[in-house]
Amino acid sequence: MSQLYYGVAYYDEYMPEERLEKDIAMMLDAGINVVRIAESTWSTLEPQEGEYNFWHIDRVLDAMHQAGIHVIIGTPTYAIPAWLAQKYPEVMVTTASGQQKYGRRQIMDIVSPVFLRYAENIIRVLLGHVQHHPAIIGYQLDNETKHYDNVGPEMRQQFILSLQQRYPDIRQMNADFGLDYWSNRIDNWQDFPPPESTINASLGSAFAAFQRQKVTDYLAWQSRIVAEYKQPEQFITHNFDFEWRGYSYGIQPRVDHFAAAEALTIAGVDIYHPSQQQLTGREIAFGGDVTRGLKQGANYLVLETQAQGFAQWTPFPGQLRLQAFSHIAFGAKMVSYWHWHSIHNSFETYWKGLLSHDFSANPTYLEAKTIGADFARLSATLDALRCENDVAILISNSAMEAFNWFKPGEAQTNVYNDIFRRFYDALYDANIGVDIINDIDADSARYRVVVVPALYAADDALLMRINRYIESGGQALIGFKSGFSDQHVKVRAERQPGILNQSCRVSYSQFVLPQEVTLSSCSDLHLEQGEPVELWMELLTPDDDPRVQVLARYQHPAWGNYAAITEADYGAGKAIYLGFLAGKSLIARLVQRLSGQTAGYRFPLVTRKTINKAGNPLMFCFNYSATAIRFSLPQAAEDVLHGVRVNAGDEVCLDPWGVHIYQFTPGD
């Protein structure tokens, strides 16, 4: 895979007319060099049990190979055929609202032995048929896999069995989960209640973790099957997705991406985002940073992103290029659209592909041609880029699940993701490059700063690793509610933030919901006028220790004596504790304070620094606005997109929704 890949999902079987030859000609003209097929069409492959139809698969594979276009084969298991649901109703997933009826995709029970038997059969039948075809470069497992809120009898029984193995003495489970409350105690495994109806956050979080583990197990099971057929040079990937709010918004609550990615040889992702006036690049960035982190900083595949998509997503001129090169800047080595052509009927009729319903060249397709040409021309320069960031954000599915059991005030959303995105977006807007991590370990020492937002549930060992990271010279920005409960979502009995008090040297026992509260500075920390206190407010008291100082207090008639932000020296490092949800500008300033960085370019001028295979530093510059931006470079560089030399200090103009890529060489 020593090149950039530019691709589309392609479904010949959806076409209302014979198009294959014409489509391939248009793909070649646009620089498309990879297509993704097969994952959506189990019913076409197996129209009746044991009857197999490979005609569409074979003709596309042969035609693509003849044209020099690579193919990714997807296992066709995320959308089951009607005959399977009719013959074996138990394969339909049961959620809290009951067993689902056939119709939409992703309605199967991924722990059902019957489903798994038929899924394994169709995987083996398909891969056994295609495994030696020279067009195939890799395989995609399933599609945007999740547990689909599965609370069916098989899921429940497997969960109970896992608890029995974990707790030979059931009394210990009652103690860990606090089940004496409201008479929720369970003293006989046969009396185990439906976990989906529990009011106990500890039991509910344990069940959610088990559901996520079943997704990990399911993808690992598919990976083992595919590995029996794939060639050594072929990859195994999966298209992870994120919390959906009409677009990719935050960390996926139904999958542990880091655990599930262990079954893959290369990570893959689907990233969708607002467009037109709302295009910011933030979703492209956080999606890329998360996915790059799944394989220790390795490059990844964008298996789906929008070309046109919804009507509100049809890109302005220049935006398709801006989006494509943004993916590359964050470590992608493939950008692939969902999908090539617009569908003429059924559920996604108005989710448009690269081509519109008339199949003719349109402005989006014509812009794609320029991207394909640039990808081919610059592949040696832009392939396998390496991101070397010295700031990381720690995320946790366990903390997310636990935090969202106790949402502050009247909040209704996934509040953990709201907080994560506030911290992430703050750093993105300030052009502070970050990695996304899910643990603190020996490798974390390479980060100058680690940001810890809302780590509500964590075991003692993780909190002690955070302390050791700081003691050894690390700098940490620790957000409110961190360290509050243990891994069982049992609140720690000592004054908060519990174990983190060791490094933060601050404590509290009371908290309130802020109402018209702002901040007052007690230090050299610059605060903007009326700096708001949002969502949550811990009434902090610093330890009686000269190594801790108050950076800011609450501006409030009752709470004005309490600290809001503290900074403590601990060993060779430093910890800033933030007792509330701060605005983006303040978060960025606190990280810059810890890292020693100074404010530079800011959004809508977005910059990202990478290193290419030749060892040359690159800087991508993106204008995420409809107004031209003028700026100067700190040193001489070559604009590789436009083939011009820029001297240090020269002013350059970045067009609305424009892209520049600067390559620096030693001696410049």
Solvent accessible surface area in square Angstrom, and as a share of the most:
residue,aa,sasa,rsa
1,M,85,0.38
2,S,95,0.61
3,Q,60,0.27
4,L,4,0.02
5,Y,8,0.03
6,Y,1,0.00
7,G,0,0.00
8,V,0,0.00
9,A,0,0.00
10,Y,2,0.01
11,Y,0,0.00
12,D,11,0.06
13,E,43,0.19
14,Y,85,0.32
15,M,24,0.11
16,P,79,0.50
17,E,92,0.41
18,E,114,0.51
19,R,18,0.07
20,L,12,0.06
21,E,147,0.66
22,K,120,0.51
23,D,0,0.00
24,I,17,0.08
25,A,60,0.47
26,M,37,0.16
27,M,0,0.00
28,L,89,0.44
29,D,85,0.44
30,A,1,0.00
31,G,29,0.28
32,I,3,0.02
33,N,34,0.17
34,V,1,0.01
35,V,1,0.01
36,R,2,0.01
37,I,6,0.03
38,A,1,0.01
39,E,0,0.00
40,S,20,0.13
41,T,5,0.03
42,W,1,0.00
43,S,61,0.39
44,T,39,0.23
45,L,4,0.02
46,E,1,0.01
47,P,58,0.37
48,Q,98,0.44
49,E,73,0.33
50,G,46,0.44
51,E,99,0.45
52,Y,83,0.31
53,N,56,0.29
54,F,42,0.17
55,W,147,0.52
56,H,39,0.18
57,I,7,0.04
58,D,48,0.25
59,R,50,0.18
60,V,4,0.02
61,L,1,0.00
62,D,78,0.40
63,A,23,0.18
64,M,0,0.00
65,H,87,0.39
66,Q,165,0.73
67,A,28,0.22
68,G,54,0.52
69,I,3,0.01
70,H,52,0.23
71,V,0,0.00
72,I,1,0.00
73,I,0,0.00
74,G,0,0.00
75,T,0,0.00
76,P,0,0.00
77,T,0,0.00
78,Y,9,0.04
79,A,26,0.20
80,I,11,0.05
81,P,1,0.01
82,A,57,0.44
83,W,30,0.11
84,L,0,0.00
85,A,11,0.09
86,Q,151,0.67
87,K,110,0.47
88,Y,47,0.18
89,P,74,0.46
90,E,89,0.40
91,V,0,0.00
92,M,10,0.05
93,V,0,0.00
94,T,32,0.19
95,T,19,0.11
96,A,82,0.64
97,S,102,0.66
98,G,29,0.28
99,Q,91,0.41
100,Q,38,0.17
101,K,179,0.76
102,Y,100,0.38
103,G,56,0.54
104,R,139,0.51
105,R,102,0.37
106,Q,19,0.08
107,I,2,0.01
108,M,1,0.00
109,D,8,0.04
110,I,4,0.02
111,V,10,0.06
112,S,6,0.04
113,P,81,0.51
114,V,23,0.13
115,F,0,0.00
116,L,45,0.22
117,R,131,0.48
118,Y,18,0.07
119,A,0,0.00
120,E,52,0.23
121,N,55,0.28
122,I,1,0.01
123,I,0,0.00
124,R,74,0.27
125,V,37,0.21
126,L,0,0.00
127,L,0,0.00
128,G,35,0.33
129,H,84,0.38
130,V,4,0.02
131,Q,39,0.17
132,H,143,0.64
133,H,35,0.16
134,P,93,0.58
135,A,3,0.02
136,I,8,0.04
137,I,26,0.13
138,G,0,0.00
139,Y,0,0.00
140,Q,0,0.00
141,L,0,0.00
142,D,0,0.00
143,N,3,0.01
144,E,17,0.08
145,T,2,0.01
146,K,29,0.12
147,H,10,0.04
148,Y,22,0.08
149,D,59,0.30
150,N,0,0.00
151,V,19,0.11
152,G,1,0.01
153,P,102,0.64
154,E,59,0.26
155,M,0,0.00
156,R,72,0.26
157,Q,107,0.47
158,Q,50,0.22
159,F,2,0.01
160,I,13,0.06
161,L,93,0.46
162,S,34,0.22
163,L,1,0.01
164,Q,61,0.27
165,Q,129,0.58
166,R,121,0.44
167,Y,12,0.04
168,P,124,0.78
169,D,57,0.30
170,I,23,0.12
171,R,154,0.56
172,Q,93,0.41
173,M,0,0.00
174,N,1,0.01
175,A,53,0.41
176,D,23,0.12
177,F,5,0.02
178,G,32,0.31
179,L,1,0.01
180,D,95,0.49
181,Y,132,0.50
182,W,177,0.62
183,S,102,0.66
184,N,48,0.25
185,R,95,0.35
186,I,6,0.03
187,D,89,0.46
188,N,69,0.36
189,W,41,0.15
190,Q,152,0.68
191,D,99,0.51
192,F,3,0.01
193,P,52,0.33
194,P,58,0.37
195,P,3,0.02
196,E,74,0.33
197,S,76,0.49
198,T,24,0.14
199,I,91,0.46
200,N,18,0.09
201,A,9,0.07
202,S,9,0.06
203,L,3,0.01
204,G,8,0.08
205,S,14,0.09
206,A,15,0.11
207,F,10,0.04
208,A,11,0.09
209,A,44,0.34
210,F,24,0.10
211,Q,13,0.06
212,R,13,0.05
213,Q,84,0.37
214,K,31,0.13
215,V,0,0.00
216,T,17,0.10
217,D,54,0.28
218,Y,7,0.03
219,L,0,0.00
220,A,25,0.19
221,W,49,0.17
222,Q,0,0.00
223,S,11,0.07
224,R,149,0.54
225,I,7,0.03
226,V,0,0.00
227,A,54,0.42
228,E,116,0.52
229,Y,36,0.14
230,K,43,0.18
231,Q,50,0.22
232,P,125,0.79
233,E,134,0.60
234,Q,10,0.05
235,F,11,0.04
236,I,4,0.02
237,T,0,0.00
238,H,0,0.00
239,N,0,0.00
240,F,3,0.01
241,D,22,0.11
242,F,5,0.02
243,E,25,0.11
244,W,122,0.43
245,R,73,0.27
246,G,37,0.36
247,Y,55,0.21
248,S,3,0.02
249,Y,32,0.12
250,G,0,0.00
251,I,4,0.02
252,Q,5,0.02
253,P,27,0.17
254,R,86,0.31
255,V,2,0.01
256,D,39,0.20
257,H,8,0.04
258,F,31,0.13
259,A,30,0.23
260,A,0,0.00
261,A,1,0.00
262,E,142,0.64
263,A,22,0.17
264,L,7,0.03
265,T,82,0.48
266,I,20,0.10
267,A,1,0.00
268,G,0,0.00
269,V,0,0.00
270,D,1,0.01
271,I,0,0.00
272,Y,9,0.03
273,H,1,0.00
274,P,26,0.16
275,S,2,0.01
276,Q,36,0.16
277,Q,129,0.57
278,Q,111,0.49
279,L,3,0.01
280,T,25,0.15
281,G,2,0.02
282,R,39,0.14
283,E,9,0.04
284,I,0,0.00
285,A,0,0.00
286,F,0,0.00
287,G,0,0.00
288,G,0,0.00
289,D,2,0.01
290,V,1,0.01
291,T,2,0.01
292,R,7,0.03
293,G,19,0.18
294,L,8,0.04
295,K,40,0.17
296,Q,159,0.71
297,G,36,0.35
298,A,48,0.37
299,N,28,0.14
300,Y,0,0.00
301,L,0,0.00
302,V,0,0.00
303,L,0,0.00
304,E,9,0.04
305,T,2,0.01
306,Q,1,0.01
307,A,1,0.00
308,Q,8,0.04
309,G,0,0.00
310,F,60,0.25
311,A,85,0.66
312,Q,109,0.49
313,W,8,0.03
314,T,54,0.31
315,P,18,0.11
316,F,62,0.26
317,P,121,0.76
318,G,20,0.19
319,Q,0,0.00
320,L,1,0.01
321,R,50,0.18
322,L,0,0.00
323,Q,5,0.02
324,A,1,0.01
325,F,0,0.00
326,S,3,0.02
327,H,1,0.01
328,I,0,0.00
329,A,1,0.01
330,F,5,0.02
331,G,1,0.01
332,A,3,0.03
333,K,12,0.05
334,M,2,0.01
335,V,1,0.00
336,S,3,0.02
337,Y,3,0.01
338,W,20,0.07
339,H,1,0.00
340,W,0,0.00
341,H,2,0.01
342,S,0,0.00
343,I,18,0.09
344,H,69,0.31
345,N,102,0.52
346,S,90,0.58
347,F,196,0.82
348,E,51,0.23
349,T,28,0.16
350,Y,174,0.66
351,W,26,0.09
352,K,53,0.22
353,G,0,0.00
354,L,0,0.00
355,L,0,0.00
356,S,18,0.12
357,H,58,0.26
358,D,99,0.51
359,F,15,0.06
360,S,54,0.35
361,A,55,0.42
362,N,20,0.10
363,P,113,0.71
364,T,10,0.06
365,Y,7,0.03
366,L,92,0.46
367,E,30,0.13
368,A,0,0.00
369,K,59,0.25
370,T,62,0.36
371,I,0,0.00
372,G,1,0.01
373,A,62,0.48
374,D,17,0.09
375,F,5,0.02
376,A,80,0.62
377,R,133,0.48
378,L,13,0.07
379,S,19,0.12
380,A,83,0.64
381,T,28,0.16
382,L,1,0.00
383,D,2,0.01
384,A,35,0.27
385,L,6,0.03
386,R,116,0.42
387,C,23,0.14
388,E,110,0.49
389,N,28,0.14
390,D,60,0.31
391,V,0,0.00
392,A,0,0.00
393,I,0,0.00
394,L,3,0.01
395,I,6,0.03
396,S,20,0.13
397,N,20,0.10
398,S,60,0.38
399,A,0,0.00
400,M,2,0.01
401,E,39,0.17
402,A,0,0.00
403,F,2,0.01
404,N,31,0.16
405,W,81,0.28
406,F,108,0.45
407,K,68,0.29
408,P,8,0.05
409,G,45,0.44
410,E,155,0.69
411,A,30,0.23
412,Q,147,0.65
413,T,63,0.37
414,N,20,0.10
415,V,2,0.01
416,Y,3,0.01
417,N,0,0.00
418,D,40,0.20
419,I,0,0.00
420,F,1,0.00
421,R,11,0.04
422,R,59,0.22
423,F,0,0.00
424,Y,1,0.00
425,D,16,0.08
426,A,0,0.00
427,L,0,0.00
428,Y,3,0.01
429,D,7,0.04
430,A,6,0.05
431,N,27,0.14
432,I,3,0.01
433,G,18,0.17
434,V,2,0.01
435,D,15,0.08
436,I,1,0.01
437,I,25,0.13
438,N,68,0.35
439,D,54,0.28
440,I,3,0.02
441,D,76,0.40
442,A,99,0.76
443,D,82,0.43
444,S,4,0.02
445,A,81,0.62
446,R,127,0.46
447,Y,9,0.03
448,R,110,0.40
449,V,0,0.00
450,V,2,0.01
451,V,0,0.00
452,V,0,0.00
453,P,2,0.01
454,A,1,0.01
455,L,3,0.01
456,Y,7,0.03
457,A,5,0.04
458,A,6,0.04
459,D,52,0.27
460,D,67,0.35
461,A,44,0.34
462,L,22,0.11
463,L,0,0.00
464,M,86,0.38
465,R,67,0.24
466,I,2,0.01
467,N,4,0.02
468,R,132,0.48
469,Y,18,0.07
470,I,0,0.00
471,E,80,0.36
472,S,95,0.61
473,G,25,0.24
474,G,6,0.06
475,Q,14,0.06
476,A,1,0.00
477,L,0,0.00
478,I,0,0.00
479,G,0,0.00
480,F,1,0.00
481,K,14,0.06
482,S,0,0.00
483,G,0,0.00
484,F,18,0.07
485,S,0,0.00
486,D,27,0.14
487,Q,103,0.46
488,H,30,0.13
489,V,14,0.08
490,K,90,0.38
491,V,73,0.42
492,R,23,0.08
493,A,111,0.86
494,E,89,0.40
495,R,131,0.48
496,Q,11,0.05
497,P,0,0.00
498,G,8,0.08
499,I,35,0.18
500,L,0,0.00
501,N,42,0.22
502,Q,97,0.43
503,S,0,0.00
504,C,1,0.01
505,R,25,0.09
506,V,0,0.00
507,S,15,0.10
508,Y,1,0.00
509,S,73,0.47
510,Q,111,0.49
511,F,80,0.33
512,V,38,0.22
513,L,83,0.41
514,P,25,0.16
515,Q,144,0.64
516,E,177,0.79
517,V,6,0.04
518,T,42,0.24
519,L,16,0.08
520,S,39,0.25
521,S,54,0.35
522,C,62,0.37
523,S,38,0.25
524,D,115,0.60
525,L,11,0.05
526,H,124,0.55
527,L,29,0.14
528,E,80,0.36
529,Q,186,0.83
530,G,42,0.41
531,E,6,0.03
532,P,57,0.36
533,V,10,0.06
534,E,56,0.25
535,L,49,0.24
536,W,26,0.09
537,M,0,0.00
538,E,0,0.00
539,L,6,0.03
540,L,1,0.00
541,T,62,0.36
542,P,37,0.23
543,D,49,0.26
544,D,157,0.81
545,D,28,0.14
546,P,137,0.86
547,R,127,0.47
548,V,15,0.09
549,Q,84,0.37
550,V,18,0.10
551,L,0,0.00
552,A,0,0.00
553,R,74,0.27
554,Y,2,0.01
555,Q,100,0.45
556,H,47,0.21
557,P,136,0.86
558,A,66,0.51
559,W,74,0.26
560,G,25,0.25
561,N,137,0.70
562,Y,67,0.25
563,A,0,0.00
564,A,0,0.00
565,I,0,0.00
566,T,0,0.00
567,E,13,0.06
568,A,0,0.00
569,D,62,0.32
570,Y,21,0.08
571,G,60,0.58
572,A,76,0.59
573,G,5,0.05
574,K,57,0.24
575,A,1,0.01
576,I,0,0.00
577,Y,1,0.00
578,L,0,0.00
579,G,0,0.00
580,F,0,0.00
581,L,10,0.05
582,A,0,0.00
583,G,13,0.12
584,K,67,0.28
585,S,35,0.23
586,L,0,0.00
587,I,0,0.00
588,A,1,0.01
589,R,48,0.17
590,L,0,0.00
591,V,0,0.00
592,Q,21,0.09
593,R,73,0.27
594,L,4,0.02
595,S,15,0.10
596,G,60,0.57
597,Q,68,0.30
598,T,120,0.70
599,A,76,0.59
600,G,56,0.54
601,Y,63,0.24
602,R,104,0.38
603,F,55,0.23
604,P,47,0.30
605,L,9,0.05
606,V,1,0.01
607,T,11,0.06
608,R,16,0.06
609,K,145,0.62
610,T,4,0.02
611,I,35,0.18
612,N,4,0.02
613,K,111,0.47
614,A,82,0.64
615,G,46,0.45
616,N,28,0.14
617,P,60,0.38
618,L,1,0.01
619,M,4,0.02
620,F,0,0.00
621,C,0,0.00
622,F,1,0.00
623,N,0,0.00
624,Y,8,0.03
625,S,23,0.15
626,A,72,0.56
627,T,97,0.56
628,A,47,0.37
629,I,31,0.16
630,R,154,0.56
631,F,17,0.07
632,S,49,0.31
633,L,4,0.02
634,P,101,0.63
635,Q,69,0.31
636,A,17,0.13
637,A,0,0.00
638,E,67,0.30
639,D,4,0.02
640,V,10,0.05
641,L,14,0.07
642,H,102,0.46
643,G,56,0.54
644,V,77,0.44
645,R,137,0.50
646,V,12,0.07
647,N,87,0.45
648,A,58,0.45
649,G,54,0.52
650,D,61,0.31
651,E,113,0.50
652,V,18,0.10
653,C,44,0.27
654,L,0,0.00
655,D,87,0.45
656,P,57,0.36
657,W,21,0.07
658,G,12,0.12
659,V,12,0.07
660,H,24,0.11
661,I,0,0.00
662,Y,1,0.00
663,Q,24,0.11
664,F,16,0.07
665,T,54,0.31
666,P,123,0.77
667,G,88,0.84
668,D,60,0.31
